[in-house]
């Protein structure tokens, strides 16, 4: 199912961040960088309607303020740096037939992983499975907070390939927090940096 809606931030104000205006087109990946404490995660949480803020966020013609938080987050889905797990086994976190065997293989898992106890998962395994859980729910936009931070280089490249393919196939607008210049150069359509409470454009030549 292809998404066709842009994700638009208009005059967003949260904490030290002020007047954030941004439009992310369908299928576009906008990478967001910035020093620790610059407000990257808070910005994503505001876009997901998890933090109080001024301004408005739009998905196509739907304003965040016009729908419930639960409804909004099912469409504009946040994958936080530390994923949440509320049941004993991996499979209990997926709806029936949501965890496609091909996607599991692409992420380095056999189907048997669905029967694993969550407490046996490494941080990297949790991160990959949390991404699959989000993608399998077919949102309309994705907010990714350092989605490969706990992965080695080879697994990072594997996840990037799988994730960028899904994003472009589905036409999701994506806001992706990243620090690694190499990753930004590989996945980003555009690059912005948070500095001194403002969103700055980063020219392509400055990515690496």
N, C-alpha and C positions, 0 to 999 in steps of 0.2 A: 504494500500500500504506500503510495507516494504522498508525502506531505507537500503542501503548496503555500504554507504561511510563513511570512517573515516573523522574526522575534525583534521587537522594538522597545528600546528603553527611552523614555522621555523625561528629562529633568529629574532623574533619580538622585535622591539625597539620602545618604546613610552614613552615620558617624562623621568622619572627616571627609568623606567623599561628597562632592557637591556637583549638581548639574550634569549628571552623566547622561549623554545622548548617544545612542548607538542603534544601528539597524543591522541585523544579521539575516542574510537572504537564505531561502531554502537551499540546503546542500552546502552551505558555506561554513567553514570552520574558522572562527576568530579566536586566536590564541591570546591569552591575557597573562602578562608577566608583571613583576613588581617585587620589591623587597618584602621580607617577612614583616607582617604588621601593616602593610600598605592598604589592606582592605579587600583583597581578592576574594577570599572565602565569604566575607560578609556581603560582598556584592552579589555573588552567586546565590546566597541564602535569601537576599532581598528579591532577586528575580524569581526565586522559587516560592516567594510569599512565606518565608520562614523567619523574617526579621522585619520589624516596623521600619517604614521608610516613607519619604515624600516622593512625589512624582508618580508616574504610571508606567506599567509594563504592558505591552500588547502582544498577543499572538494573532497575527492576521487582524481581523476586526474585533477580536474579543479582548476586552480590558481585564487585567488581573483583578481589579476591584469589583468587577461585575459578577464574579463567580466565587464559589466557596474555595477555601485553600486546598481541600482534598481534591476537588475537581481540577483545579489549576495544576497541581503537582502531578496528576496523572497524565497531563498533556505536556507540561514543561518539567521534565524529570531531572532532578539533581542526583548525581552520583558523588557523594562526599568522599574525601580522602580516606576516612575511616568508615567502612560500611557497617550497617546495622544488621544483626541476625537475631531472630526472635523465636526460632524453633530449633529442635534438636538436630535434624538432618538437613542436608543441602536441598534435597528434592522438595521438602515442605515449603520452600521459599519460591517455588515456581508453580504456576497454574498448570493444569493438565496439558501435556504435549507442548509446553512452552520451550523447554530446553531441547533444542534441535541437536541431533547427534553430530551433524556437520559442523555446527557452531562450537560444540564442545571439543571436537577434534581440532578445529582451527585454533582453539585456545589452549591446546595441549592436554585435554582431558579425555578419558574414556567415559562411556555412559554410566559406568559403575559409580562415578563420583556423586551421582544423585543420592546414593544410599549412604554416603559417608556422614559421620557425625561432624557437625560444624567445628567442634573443639579440636579436631585433628588437622584442620586446615592451617596452612601457613598464611602469613599476611599477604603474600603475593597471590596465593590461590584464592583467598577471599576477595582480593581486588579484581581479579579476572572474572570470578563468578558473579560479583556484584555488577560488573559491566554487562555481562550476559543477561542477568536478571532484569536490568533496566531496559536493554534493547529488546528483549523478548516481549515486553509489555506494550510495544509499538506506541511510544509517545509521539508527540508532534515536534518536540525540541528537546535538546539535551544540554545539561550544564555539568561539566566534568571538572572536578577539582583534583588536579594532579593524578590522572587515572592510571599512570604507570610508575608511580613513585616507588613502589615496593618491588619492582621487577628488575631482573638483570637485563643486559643489553639485548641479548638474543630474544628473550621473551617480550621485551618492550617492542622490538621491531615486529614481532609476530602479532601482538595486540594492535599495534598501529595499523598494520595492513588489513586486519579483519575489521577494525572499527571504522576506518576511513571508507572502506568499501561499503559497509552498511549505511553510513551516513549519506553517502552520495546516491546509493540505491534508493533510500527512503526519502531523500530530500529534506533531511532535518537541518534546521539552523542550529549551530553548536557554538557554545561559549566554553572554551577549553583552557583551564589554568595550567600553565607549563613554565618550567624554569630552564630546561635544557635547550640551548640555541639550536642544536642539531635536530631535536624533535620538532621545534617550531618551524624550522626550514622545511622539514619533510611533510608536515601535516597541515600547516596553516594556509588559509586563503589570505588572511590579513593578520596583522600583529599589532596589539596595543599594550601599553605599559601604564600601570598606575604609579604616579609619582606626585607627592605633595598634594594629595587629595584630588588630583585631576587625571583624566585619561589622555595619554599621549600617543600620537601616531608614531610607529617605528618603521622607518624606511626598510625596504627589502634588503638592501646591502648591509644593514646593521644587524641582521638576524644572527649572523654567525661571527 
